[in-house]
Amino acid sequence: MTIYFVSRHTGAQDWALRRGFAGVEIISHLKDAHIAALAPGDEVWGTLPVNVAADVVNRGAVFRHLYLPLGEAERGLNISADTMENKGAALHRYHVQRIE
């Protein structure tokens, strides 16, 4: 089983390391080659465009969205791992499917 944690933000990468996600490959971008290699039972964690999340699920993998409640002024900033923990960052599983 392969697990990717996808984030280009160092704070999110640090947060993942603090959580002790053993065996998780931390990458800044999920490339087409990553998606093509996914198999049932693999997981992708992070924040992805909805069409990419659907591609992940379509390959039989699990998608867990990185939930981080932020105010409008905080969006787009590189949030620290401490701030992420204080704001209740979490991974939530989603099933995303293109229907048209």
N, C-alpha and C positions, 0 to 999 in steps of 0.2 A: 504494500500500500504506500502510495506517495501522497504527501500533504505539502501544499504550497501555501505560504503566507505571502500575499501580494500587497506591497505598499512601497511607494517611493519616499515616504516620510520617515526620517530617522527616528522620530519619537515613537511612531507606531512599531517600527522594527525593534526598538529597545523595549517597548511594552510587551511584544511577543516573547522576546528573550527572557524578560522578568517572569513571565507566566510559566516558564519552564516547559515550553512546547518541545519536548524531546522528539527528535527525528523529523522536525518540520524544516523544510527548505524555504528560507526567506529570500524572496526575489523582488525586484523593483517593478517589473512588468511581466504579465502573463503573455508570452509570445505564442504565435500559431503553433510552433513546434511543441510547446508545453501542452496545449489543448489537444493536439493530435495524438500525443502520448498518453493522455488520460484513459484510465480503465475503470470499470465498475469497482467501487470501494475506495477509489482515490478521493481526495478532498482538496478544495481550493477555498482559502480563507482570505478575506480582505474586502476591498471596495472595488467593484467592477462595473463597467457599463452593462446595462440590462441585457443587451444582445450577447455579450461575452459570457455573462452568467448563464444565459440560456444555452449557449454552446457547451459550457461545462456540464450542466445537468443533462444535456442531450447525449453526452458521452458516457453517462451512467455514474458520473462523479457527484459528490455532495458539494454544495456551495454554502458557505457560512459567511454572511455579511458582517463586516466590522461596524458595529453600531457605536456611534459616539455622538451624544447629544451636545450640539454646539449652537451658540447664538450666532446671529448673522455676522457680527463683527469678527468672530473667531474663524469663520470659514475661509479656507485657502491658506491659513497659517500653518507653520510646522509646529504642531502641538507636542509638548514633551510627554514622556511616559508617565511622569508624576501627574500631570494635568489629566491625561487620559484615565488614569486610575481614579482620581478624585471625581471625575465626571461620570464614572460608571461605564467605561468602555466594555463592550462584551461582543461575543460572536453569536449571531443568531442564524439558524439554518433556514434557508429559503429554497423553494422549488420554483424555478423560473422557467416558463415555457412559452415559446412563440406560438400564437394561435391563428395567425393569418398568413 
